[in-house]
Amino acid sequence: MTASTDASKTPLWQAIAATLRDEIAEGRYVPGDRLATEAQLAERFGVNRHTIRHALSALVADGLVRTRRGSGAFVAARPTDYPIGRRVRFRENLLRAGQRPEKRVLQIESRAATPGEASALRVEAGAAICAFHGLSLADGQPVAVSETVFPADRLPGIAEALAESEGVTDALACAGVADYNRASTRLTAVSASAVQALHLHLREGAPLLRSTGLDVDEAGVPVAYGRTWFAGDRVTLTLGDAPEGQGGR
């Protein structure tokens, strides 16, 4: 007797939510556009309205759609194109996408480097580092949480600079780093922890894309090692560089 494979199938509501996410990402809708009615979507996908409500609820939980009683469902946001290349600059990336960038400081702490951090930054295990925890927003909507660590001895005053500057680029400049580039980037799909979900206004377990990157100065010396967790449905990571001369991460 052959075991049923129904359990391995994607639930219809998840497939419908994924289709609508893709259509929003492709630009078929802009923020403020009204989606088709539940009845129209039910007819389009050949399902009942309960299944459509389940799909829309998932989009609402992910911050892509908002609903108004008696008015329907509206697109709240479209994923931001975010280039990943040699020059990764949060502020300029969002400005080019026509969105208002904002970075909030969650915590700045001094601590000992973990073995992995020490290896990436080329410092001794347990060396002093400055760890910056931040929340990145686009047009007021949270899109990423991050932790970036800096070698404290190599960058004197970096903690104070991070607290007073608008972004990492300005802080590094205050610490004597005139320019820097991305030496490596690794992308991994992960699920949101309870704390990450709280900051990003997502449900726990929602899809995130983790970017682990190493930045080096003009001499190739590591100046920052960071991990950023992007809300999977709010940012589209693309391979490419910002135009030369643009900064402001």
C-alpha positions as CSV (number, residue, x, y, z in Angstrom):
1,M,0.0,0.0,0.0
2,T,1.4,3.4,-1.0
3,A,1.4,6.1,1.7
4,S,-0.5,9.3,0.9
5,T,1.7,12.2,-0.2
6,D,-1.0,14.8,0.6
7,A,0.9,15.9,3.7
8,S,3.8,17.0,1.6
9,K,1.7,19.3,-0.6
10,T,1.8,23.1,-0.1
11,P,-1.5,24.3,1.5
12,L,-3.6,26.2,-0.9
13,W,-3.7,29.4,1.2
14,Q,0.2,29.4,1.3
15,A,0.4,29.0,-2.5
16,I,-2.1,31.9,-3.0
17,A,-0.3,34.1,-0.5
18,A,3.0,33.4,-2.4
19,T,1.4,34.3,-5.7
20,L,0.1,37.6,-4.4
21,R,3.5,38.3,-2.8
22,D,5.2,37.8,-6.2
23,E,2.7,40.1,-7.9
24,I,3.3,42.8,-5.4
25,A,7.1,42.4,-5.7
26,E,6.8,42.6,-9.5
27,G,5.2,46.0,-9.2
28,R,1.7,45.0,-10.4
29,Y,0.4,46.9,-7.4
30,V,1.8,50.0,-5.6
31,P,1.2,50.9,-2.0
32,G,-2.4,52.0,-1.6
33,D,-3.8,49.9,-4.4
34,R,-6.8,47.8,-3.5
35,L,-6.6,44.1,-4.2
36,A,-9.4,42.1,-5.8
37,T,-12.3,41.3,-3.5
38,E,-12.4,38.0,-1.6
39,A,-15.1,36.8,-4.0
40,Q,-13.0,37.7,-7.0
41,L,-9.9,36.1,-5.6
42,A,-11.9,33.0,-4.7
43,E,-13.1,32.7,-8.2
44,R,-9.7,33.3,-9.7
45,F,-8.0,30.6,-7.6
46,G,-10.9,28.2,-7.5
47,V,-11.2,28.1,-3.7
48,N,-13.6,29.2,-1.0
49,R,-13.5,32.6,0.7
50,H,-12.2,31.1,3.9
51,T,-9.0,30.0,2.1
52,I,-8.6,33.5,0.6
53,R,-9.0,35.1,4.1
54,H,-6.3,32.8,5.4
55,A,-3.9,33.9,2.6
56,L,-4.7,37.6,3.1
57,S,-4.1,37.2,6.9
58,A,-0.6,35.9,6.2
59,L,0.1,38.9,4.0
60,V,-1.2,41.2,6.7
61,A,1.0,39.5,9.3
62,D,4.0,40.1,7.0
63,G,3.2,43.8,6.6
64,L,2.5,43.6,2.9
65,V,-1.3,44.1,3.1
66,R,-3.6,46.0,5.3
67,T,-7.4,45.5,5.6
68,R,-10.2,47.9,6.3
69,R,-13.6,46.6,7.4
70,G,-16.1,47.1,4.6
71,S,-13.5,48.4,2.2
72,G,-11.3,45.4,1.4
73,A,-7.5,44.7,1.3
74,F,-4.9,47.2,0.3
75,V,-1.2,46.9,-0.5
76,A,0.8,48.4,2.4
77,A,4.2,48.1,0.9
78,R,6.3,46.8,-2.0
79,P,9.6,45.0,-1.4
80,T,12.6,47.3,-1.6
81,D,15.3,46.4,-4.1
82,Y,18.5,46.3,-2.1
83,P,21.8,45.8,-4.0
84,I,24.5,43.5,-2.5
85,G,27.9,44.2,-3.9
86,R,31.3,45.7,-3.1
87,R,29.7,49.0,-1.8
88,V,26.8,48.2,0.5
89,R,25.2,51.4,1.8
90,F,21.8,51.2,3.5
91,R,20.9,54.9,3.3
92,E,21.8,55.3,-0.4
93,N,20.1,52.0,-1.4
94,L,16.8,53.2,0.0
95,L,17.1,56.7,-1.3
96,R,17.6,55.3,-4.8
97,A,14.5,53.2,-4.3
98,G,12.5,56.3,-3.5
99,Q,12.1,55.4,0.1
100,R,12.9,57.2,3.4
101,P,15.7,55.5,5.3
102,E,15.9,55.4,9.0
103,K,18.2,53.5,11.4
104,R,17.5,53.1,15.1
105,V,20.1,52.1,17.7
106,L,18.9,49.2,19.8
107,Q,22.1,48.7,21.7
108,I,25.8,49.5,21.6
109,E,28.0,47.3,23.8
110,S,31.6,46.5,24.4
111,R,32.5,42.8,24.8
112,A,35.0,40.1,23.9
113,A,35.0,38.8,20.4
114,T,33.8,35.2,19.8
115,P,36.2,32.9,18.0
116,G,34.3,33.4,14.7
117,E,34.3,37.2,15.0
118,A,37.9,37.2,16.0
119,S,38.8,35.2,12.9
120,A,36.8,37.4,10.6
121,L,38.2,40.7,12.0
122,R,41.8,39.2,12.3
123,V,42.1,39.9,16.0
124,E,43.0,37.7,18.9
125,A,40.3,35.5,20.3
126,G,38.7,37.4,23.2
127,A,39.9,40.8,21.9
128,A,37.8,43.8,22.7
129,I,35.1,44.6,20.1
130,C,32.3,47.1,19.8
131,A,28.9,45.5,18.9
132,F,26.2,47.7,17.3
133,H,22.7,46.4,17.3
134,G,20.3,48.3,15.0
135,L,16.9,48.4,13.4
136,S,16.6,49.5,9.8
137,L,13.4,51.1,8.4
138,A,12.1,52.1,5.0
139,D,9.3,54.7,5.0
140,G,8.7,53.9,8.7
141,Q,8.4,50.2,8.1
142,P,11.0,47.9,9.8
143,V,12.9,45.9,7.1
144,A,15.9,44.5,8.9
145,V,17.6,44.0,12.3
146,S,21.4,43.8,12.4
147,E,24.4,43.2,14.6
148,T,27.7,44.7,13.4
149,V,31.0,44.3,15.3
150,F,34.1,46.5,15.1
151,P,37.6,45.9,16.4
152,A,37.8,48.4,19.3
153,D,41.6,48.7,19.4
154,R,41.9,49.2,15.7
155,L,39.1,51.8,15.7
156,P,39.4,54.0,18.8
157,G,36.3,56.0,19.6
158,I,34.0,53.8,17.4
159,A,31.4,53.3,20.1
160,E,31.0,57.1,20.6
161,A,31.0,57.7,16.8
162,L,28.2,55.1,16.3
163,A,26.1,56.7,19.0
164,E,26.4,60.1,17.5
165,S,26.5,59.4,13.8
166,E,23.6,58.8,11.3
167,G,25.1,55.6,10.1
168,V,28.0,53.2,9.9
169,T,29.8,55.0,7.1
170,D,29.9,58.3,9.1
171,A,31.0,56.5,12.2
172,L,33.8,54.7,10.4
173,A,34.9,58.1,8.9
174,C,35.0,59.6,12.4
175,A,37.2,56.6,13.5
176,G,39.7,57.3,10.6
177,V,38.3,54.9,7.9
178,A,37.9,57.2,4.8
179,D,36.3,54.4,2.7
180,Y,35.6,50.7,2.8
181,N,34.2,47.9,0.6
182,R,32.5,44.6,1.1
183,A,35.0,41.8,0.9
184,S,32.5,38.9,1.3
185,T,28.8,38.3,1.7
186,R,27.0,35.1,2.6
187,L,23.2,34.8,2.3
188,T,21.2,32.2,4.3
189,A,17.4,31.7,4.6
190,V,16.3,31.5,8.3
191,S,13.2,31.8,10.4
192,A,12.5,34.8,12.6
193,S,13.1,34.3,16.3
194,A,10.6,35.8,18.8
195,V,12.8,38.9,19.4
196,Q,13.4,39.5,15.7
197,A,9.7,39.0,15.0
198,L,8.9,41.6,17.6
199,H,11.2,44.2,16.1
200,L,10.2,43.5,12.6
201,H,6.4,43.3,13.3
202,L,6.3,39.8,12.0
203,R,5.0,36.5,13.3
204,E,7.6,34.2,14.9
205,G,8.9,31.8,12.4
206,A,8.3,34.2,9.4
207,P,10.9,33.9,6.6
208,L,14.1,36.0,7.0
209,L,17.1,36.3,4.8
210,R,20.4,36.6,6.8
211,S,23.3,38.4,5.2
212,T,26.7,37.9,6.8
213,G,29.3,40.4,5.5
214,L,32.8,41.5,6.0
215,D,33.9,45.1,5.3
216,V,37.5,46.1,4.7
217,D,39.3,49.4,4.4
218,E,41.3,50.5,1.3
219,A,44.3,48.5,2.5
220,G,42.2,45.3,2.9
221,V,42.2,45.4,6.7
222,P,38.8,44.3,8.3
223,V,36.9,47.1,9.9
224,A,33.4,45.6,10.4
225,Y,31.8,42.2,10.5
226,G,28.0,42.2,10.4
227,R,25.0,40.0,10.3
228,T,21.7,41.5,9.0
229,W,18.3,39.7,9.1
230,F,16.1,41.1,6.4
231,A,12.3,40.6,6.4
232,G,12.0,38.2,3.5
233,D,8.8,39.8,2.0
234,R,9.9,43.4,2.4
235,V,13.3,43.4,0.7
236,T,14.5,42.0,-2.6
237,L,18.3,41.5,-2.5
238,T,20.0,42.0,-5.8
239,L,23.6,41.4,-6.9
240,G,25.1,44.8,-7.9
241,D,26.9,47.8,-6.7
242,A,25.8,51.3,-5.9
243,P,27.2,54.1,-8.1
244,E,30.7,55.1,-7.1
245,G,30.9,57.9,-4.6
246,Q,27.7,57.1,-2.8
247,G,27.8,56.3,0.9
248,G,25.6,56.4,4.0
249,R,25.1,53.0,5.4
